[in-house]
Amino acid sequence: MRVALAQLTSTADPQANLDLVEDSTRRAAERGAELVIFPEAMMCAFGNRLDTVAEPLDGSWVGRLTTIAQTYGPTIVAGMFTPGGQTGPDGRQKVINTLVATGPGGLASYQKIHLFDAFGFAESDTVVAGTEPVIIEVAGTSIGLTLCYDVRFPGLYQTLAERGAEVIIVSASWGAGPGKVEQWQLLTQARALDSTCFILAAGQADPATQGHRQAGSAPTGVGYSAVIDPSGGAIAGAGAEPELLITDIDPGQVSEVRKIIPVLANRRF
């Protein structure tokens, strides 16, 4: 399977962000990608009003995303926000941090389970947590969906693997700070080892590489997207700048690694 990770910097404008999605999808499809993955918050960057841009899955944002997928062929996975149906402490409507997948297999979505209440940021003030792991199928391969802070919780990744996932996507808008790039790299490799799955880790690019960084504590990205094999080795990786990372993976490798490192079969807790 040829996969593409589009490491971009999203803006406050959902339509402009869809223009970025279309450009990356077109370029990835021209190079044969069957799956194109975009970061968390691709619809709208953190640090902006999310309640004013959130849309249901049958709204115009997903509608155009689906049209892009149909036009160019691959399955697209991208982070967006849907209405949460609850009120936050500031009186505004909360949203759901959602990872949507659209393509030949239809439409599916995952609602972020672990909210980023850490490093001085309280995602739960504005976001409603999801509860259910989600697996989609692309070209006959079972793929789990996760978002950013989820990567710190190995139980979710092992649950996805036990339910049949061979590949797990983590789309992120990773917060910057001392040691944070190293943590991102370590955690994504560790989750590959925990689950013996391929990990496709697609993050927002570091906005500082483009001459700006958003003020405040909102996580806006550090880059370093990567494709990691089931034994924890990085097959391909990006730097901090915007980049379209394209590589081939062999999902058949998963069963071979699980024979050699049967951590799922051997674990006791």
Secondary structure, DSSP 8 states (H G I E B T S, - for coil): -EEEEEE----S-HHHHHHHHHHHHHHHHHTT-SEEE--TT-SS-TTS-STTT---TTSHHHHHHHHHHHHH-SEEEEEEEEEEEEE-TTSSEEEEEEEEEEETTEEEEEE-SS--EETTEEGGGTB-------EEEETTEEEEEEEGGGGG-HHHHHHHHHTT-SEEEEEE----STTHHHHHHHHHHHHHHHHTSEEEEEE---GGGGT---SSS--------EEE-TTS-EEEE--SS-EEEEEE--TTHHHHHHHHS-HHHH---
